């Protein structure tokens, strides 16, 4: 496979974050509303209908973790510690410029961390039902969605109309399609894009306050990649193709995704919160907006839900569609729900799909990089 060329105006994730910091400052000076968010369960449509900008707050580095460990346990998930540490030290401009935080109880660690974060800024916490199909789950979740609408209206002194909601749903559905089409370029064999670029572009675009600009960029880049494949790559041999599953990987992109590709394989698929999980499922534009939003977000596959059969179903489809040769599961320290599910994932991948699987347990520190390099190197040799 020939060396892939990055787009002319490609930005690294740190560069995009720095640019976004300045953008947030400009938006704040213009009087724009800014809401900090964390997860794929967050109903962004409500934020957009409130004429506010949603910005992702999840921490990604280990530099803010010591400050978090003053109040949080050391053996807690690094994403939780990094997020709180960035907030409490004012080192995260996204949190600093946010008027409020809209979060959800996707794990017990986050749930309790939000209590501390609430001491710093107004936090609206959406309580998730324990399962997607249990008695009253949808009714419960719909009330949580209504609660978000009412809090946004009261906090900003506005009215979120049905017309605004419908307009936001249409725009976000367009964005979902653009993101999904971009991800699915990697179905081509060989892939015309690295997994590292996929991760960087998707994560960086989460900081874009203008969804129309985001859609236009993704559509253009998708076209460029398809043209590149037809022009230079079609019919050429492919390196081993890897699917990433498990915990969010934004904080370990260099540590794992870049490492895999430097060792001789291609990351082509993502079955995790950083992948197309939420994008595959548009909101029904014909239904009552609140009902449609509630139904859509409750369908998200996450290890916090019990049971969670949709995850294995999604893995089954993605392994086939992306022509995957091996699966790497990323497990962040103390993420118990994903850690427990990993046994079922391993069994499914190895006995049902008959391809190799490896689990990488890690955090945000660089201390285990050599060990990860060795294990991933041996795994990729097996695939070759």
C-alpha positions in Angstrom: 0.0 0.0 0.0 1.4 3.4 -0.9 2.0 6.0 1.7 -1.2 7.9 2.4 -1.0 11.7 2.2 -2.8 13.9 4.8 -5.2 16.5 3.5 -3.6 19.9 2.7 -5.2 21.6 5.7 -5.0 18.7 8.1 -4.8 19.7 11.8 -3.6 17.5 14.6 -5.9 17.0 17.5 -3.8 19.4 19.8 -3.8 22.1 17.0 -7.6 21.8 16.6 -8.1 22.1 20.3 -6.0 25.2 20.5 -7.8 26.7 17.6 -11.1 25.8 19.2 -10.1 27.5 22.5 -9.7 30.8 20.7 -13.0 30.2 18.9 -14.8 29.7 22.2 -13.3 32.9 23.5 -14.6 34.8 20.4 -18.0 33.2 20.7 -18.2 34.1 24.4 -17.2 37.7 23.6 -20.0 37.8 21.0 -22.5 36.7 23.7 -23.1 33.2 22.3 -24.4 30.5 24.6 -22.1 27.6 25.3 -23.0 24.2 26.9 -20.3 21.7 27.9 -21.2 18.0 27.1 -19.7 14.6 27.6 -21.4 11.7 25.9 -23.3 10.2 23.0 -26.4 10.1 25.1 -26.5 13.9 25.2 -29.4 15.3 23.1 -27.4 17.9 21.1 -30.6 18.9 19.2 -32.0 20.6 22.4 -28.8 22.5 22.8 -28.8 23.7 19.2 -32.5 24.5 19.4 -31.6 26.8 22.4 -29.2 28.6 20.0 -26.3 27.4 22.0 -23.0 25.7 21.0 -22.2 22.3 22.4 -18.6 21.6 23.2 -17.1 18.3 24.4 -15.4 18.4 27.8 -13.9 14.9 28.2 -10.3 15.1 29.5 -7.6 13.5 27.3 -4.2 13.9 29.0 -2.6 12.9 32.2 -1.3 16.4 33.1 -4.5 17.4 34.9 -4.9 14.1 36.8 -2.8 15.0 39.9 -5.1 17.9 40.6 -8.1 15.6 40.3 -6.6 13.1 42.7 -6.7 15.6 45.5 -10.4 14.7 45.7 -10.8 11.7 43.5 -9.5 8.2 44.1 -6.2 7.3 42.3 -7.7 4.0 41.0 -10.5 5.8 39.1 -11.0 6.0 35.3 -8.5 8.4 33.7 -11.1 10.0 31.6 -13.1 11.0 34.7 -10.0 12.3 36.5 -8.7 14.2 33.5 -12.1 15.8 33.0 -12.5 16.9 36.6 -8.8 18.0 36.8 -9.1 20.2 33.8 -12.2 21.8 35.2 -11.0 22.4 38.7 -7.7 23.9 37.6 -9.3 26.1 35.0 -6.9 24.6 32.4 -9.8 23.6 30.1 -11.1 26.7 28.2 -14.1 24.6 27.1 -15.2 24.2 30.7 -14.1 27.8 31.5 -16.2 29.3 28.8 -19.2 27.0 29.2 -22.3 28.6 30.8 -23.4 25.2 32.0 -22.7 21.5 31.7 -25.1 18.9 30.4 -24.0 15.4 31.5 -25.4 11.9 32.0 -25.0 9.1 34.4 -23.1 6.6 32.1 -21.1 5.3 35.0 -21.0 5.6 38.8 -17.6 7.3 38.7 -18.9 10.0 36.4 -22.1 10.4 38.4 -20.3 11.1 41.6 -17.7 13.3 39.8 -20.5 15.5 38.5 -21.5 16.3 42.1 -18.0 17.8 42.6 -18.2 19.6 39.2 -21.5 21.0 40.2 -19.7 23.0 42.9 -17.9 24.9 40.0 -20.7 25.4 37.5 -24.4 24.7 36.9 -24.6 21.0 35.9 -27.8 19.4 34.6 -27.4 15.6 35.1 -29.6 13.3 33.0 -30.3 10.1 34.9 -30.1 7.1 32.5 -32.5 4.1 33.1 -30.6 0.9 33.9 -31.7 -0.7 30.6 -33.2 0.3 27.2 -36.1 -2.1 27.2 -37.2 -2.4 30.8 -40.6 -1.4 32.1 -41.1 2.3 31.8 -37.5 2.9 30.4 -38.6 5.1 27.5 -41.1 7.1 29.6 -38.5 7.6 32.3 -35.9 8.8 29.7 -38.4 11.0 27.9 -39.0 12.9 31.2 -35.2 13.3 31.5 -35.2 14.8 27.9 -38.1 17.1 28.9 -36.1 18.1 32.0 -33.2 19.2 29.8 -35.5 21.3 27.6 -37.0 23.0 30.7 -33.6 23.6 32.3 -32.2 25.2 29.2 -35.3 27.4 28.8 -35.1 28.5 32.5 -31.3 29.0 32.6 -31.2 31.1 29.4 -34.7 32.7 29.7 -35.8 31.4 26.3 -38.4 29.2 24.7 -37.4 26.1 22.7 -40.2 25.8 20.1 -41.3 22.7 18.2 -40.1 24.4 15.0 -36.7 25.0 16.4 -36.5 21.4 17.5 -37.5 20.1 14.1 -34.9 22.3 12.4 -32.2 21.1 14.8 -33.2 17.5 14.2 -32.9 17.9 10.4 -29.5 19.6 10.7 -28.1 17.0 13.1 -29.4 14.2 10.9 -27.5 15.7 8.0 -24.4 15.9 10.1 -24.8 12.3 11.2 -24.9 11.2 7.5 -21.7 13.2 6.7 -19.9 11.7 9.7 -21.1 8.2 8.9 -20.1 8.5 5.2 -16.6 9.7 6.3 -16.2 6.7 8.7 -17.4 4.3 6.0 -14.6 5.3 3.5 -12.5 2.9 5.5 -14.6 0.0 4.3 -12.7 0.3 1.0 -9.8 -2.2 0.8 -7.2 -1.1 1.0 -8.4 1.9 3.1 -7.5 5.3 1.6 -7.3 6.8 5.1 -5.5 5.9 8.3 -7.4 5.2 11.5 -5.3 8.0 13.1 -6.6 10.6 10.6 -10.2 9.3 11.1 -9.9 9.7 14.9 -8.2 13.1 14.7 -10.7 14.5 12.1 -13.8 13.2 14.0 -12.5 14.4 17.4 -11.3 17.7 16.1 -14.6 18.4 14.4 -16.4 18.1 17.7 -15.0 21.5 18.5 -16.5 23.1 15.4 -19.3 25.5 16.4 -20.7 25.7 12.9 -22.4 22.4 11.9 -22.7 23.5 8.3 -19.0 24.1 8.0 -18.4 20.7 9.6 -20.7 19.0 7.2 -19.1 20.7 4.2 -15.6 19.7 5.3 -16.5 16.1 5.9 -18.3 15.8 2.6 -15.3 17.2 0.7 -12.8 15.0 2.5 -14.9 11.9 1.9 -15.0 12.7 -1.9 -11.2 13.3 -1.9 -10.6 9.9 -0.3 -12.9 8.0 -2.6 -11.2 9.7 -5.6 -7.8 8.7 -4.1 -8.9 5.1 -3.8 -10.1 4.9 -7.4 -7.1 6.7 -8.7 -4.2 5.0 -6.8 -5.3 2.2 -4.4 -8.0 0.1 -5.9 -6.8 -3.5 -6.5 -3.6 -3.1 -4.4 -2.7 -5.3 -1.5 -4.0 -4.4 2.0 -2.3 -4.5 5.4 -4.0 -6.3 8.3 -7.3 -4.5 9.1 -8.1 -3.8 12.7 -11.3 -2.8 14.4 -11.1 -0.9 17.7 -13.8 -1.5 20.4 -14.3 -0.8 24.1 -13.7 2.5 25.9 -13.4 6.0 24.3 -10.0 6.3 22.6 -9.6 10.0 22.2 -7.1 10.1 25.1 -5.1 7.2 23.8 -5.0 7.9 20.1 -1.2 8.1 19.9 -0.7 5.4 22.4 -2.8 2.7 20.7 -4.2 3.8 17.3 -1.0 5.4 16.0 1.1 2.6 17.5 -1.0 -0.1 15.6 -0.5 1.7 12.3 3.3 2.2 12.8 3.6 -1.5 13.6 2.1 -2.4 10.2 -1.7 -2.7 10.4 -4.5 -0.4 9.4 -7.2 0.7 11.9 -10.4 0.8 9.8 -13.3 0.4 12.2 -14.4 1.8 15.5 -17.1 0.2 17.6 -16.9 2.6 20.5 -18.1 6.0 21.6 -15.6 7.6 19.2 -16.9 5.7 16.2 -20.1 5.7 14.2 -22.3 4.1 16.9 -24.6 7.1 17.4 -24.4 8.3 13.8 -25.9 5.1 12.2 -29.3 5.9 13.7 -31.0 9.1 12.6 -33.8 10.7 14.5 -37.3 10.2 13.1 -38.2 13.5 11.5 -41.9 12.7 11.2 -42.6 12.1 14.9 -43.2 14.4 17.8 -39.6 15.9 18.3 -39.3 15.1 22.1 -40.5 11.6 21.6 -38.2 11.0 18.6 -35.2 12.4 20.4 -35.9 10.2 23.4 -36.3 7.1 21.4 -33.2 7.7 19.3 -30.8 8.3 22.3 -32.2 5.4 24.3 -31.2 3.1 21.4 -27.5 3.9 21.8 -25.5 0.8 22.6 -23.4 1.3 25.8 -22.0 -1.0 28.4 -23.8 1.0 31.1 -27.0 -0.6 29.8 -28.0 -4.0 31.1 -28.5 -6.1 29.0 -26.6 -4.7 26.1 -27.0 -7.2 23.2 -26.9 -4.4 20.6 -23.2 -4.1 21.0 -22.5 -7.6 19.8 -24.9 -7.1 17.0 -23.1 -3.9 15.9 -19.7 -5.8 16.2 -21.1 -8.5 14.0 -22.1 -6.1 11.2 -18.9 -4.0 11.4 -16.5 -6.9 11.3 -18.1 -8.0 8.1 -18.6 -4.6 6.5 -15.1 -3.4 7.2 -13.5 -6.8 6.3 -11.7 -6.9 9.7 -8.8 -9.3 10.4 -8.5 -8.6 14.1 -10.1 -6.8 17.0 -8.4 -4.7 19.6 -10.4 -3.8 22.7 -9.3 -0.8 24.7 -10.1 -0.9 28.4 -9.4 2.2 30.5 -8.4 1.6 34.1 -11.5 1.1 36.4 -14.0 1.1 33.6 -15.9 -1.8 35.1 -18.8 -2.1 32.7 -16.6 -2.4 29.6 -14.1 -4.6 31.5 -16.9 -7.1 32.4 -18.3 -7.0 28.8 -14.9 -7.8 27.4 -15.3 -11.5 28.1 -18.4 -11.7 26.0 -16.7 -9.6 23.3 -13.7 -11.9 23.2 -15.9 -15.0 23.0 -18.0 -13.5 20.2 -15.0 -12.4 18.2 -12.9 -15.5 18.5 -15.7 -18.2 18.4 -18.4 -16.6 16.3 -16.4 -14.5 13.9 -13.2 -16.6 14.1 -10.7 -13.8 14.1 -8.0 -12.8 16.7 -8.8 -10.6 19.6 -6.6 -8.7 22.1 -7.6 -6.5 25.1 -5.3 -3.6 26.1 -5.8 -2.3 29.7 -4.4 1.1 30.0 -4.7 4.7 31.3 -3.5 8.1 30.1 0.1 7.8 31.4 3.0 6.9 29.1 4.4 4.3 31.6 3.1 1.2 29.8 3.9 2.3 26.2 6.7 -0.3 25.8 4.5 -3.1 27.0 1.7 -2.0 24.7 4.1 -1.9 21.8 5.3 -5.4 22.5 1.8 -6.9 22.8 0.4 -5.1 19.7 3.5 -6.0 17.7 3.0 -9.7 18.5 -0.7 -9.4 17.7 -0.1 -7.8 14.3 2.6 -10.4 13.5 -0.1 -13.1 14.1 -2.4 -11.4 11.6 0.4 -11.1 9.0 
